[in-house]
Amino acid sequence: MSHKIESTPNAAAVPVPRARSQPGEGAAATVATQRNDSLSLTGGARMATDVLQAAVAAPAVDPARVATVRNALDGGQYRVDSESVAAHLMRLEWELSTT
């Protein structure tokens, strides 16, 4: 079997050997290539990948925490520690600038 990209001028058909599926793997077949490809990620790309993985793993919403903050806001008891927020923002900026 060969595949050819029709939109590229003078594209040659490249044979793609297919590995056979093992029993229990379902209908999906694995494609085996005859060349060794590699991929290098920059520091920023690695960090973006790490952030994405952390976001996917994190729970979407903590209903108990939302209720606690909402009650504090409604009661006028929620206070923001502006120095702590500023310190965290500065640290984040520093971490982003050093990668």
Secondary structure, 3 states (H helix, E strand, C coil): CEECCCCCCCCCCEECCEECCCCCCCCCCEECCCCCCCCCCCHHHHHHHHHHHHHHHCCCCCHHHHHHHHHHHHCCCCCCCHHHHHHHHHHHHHHHHCC
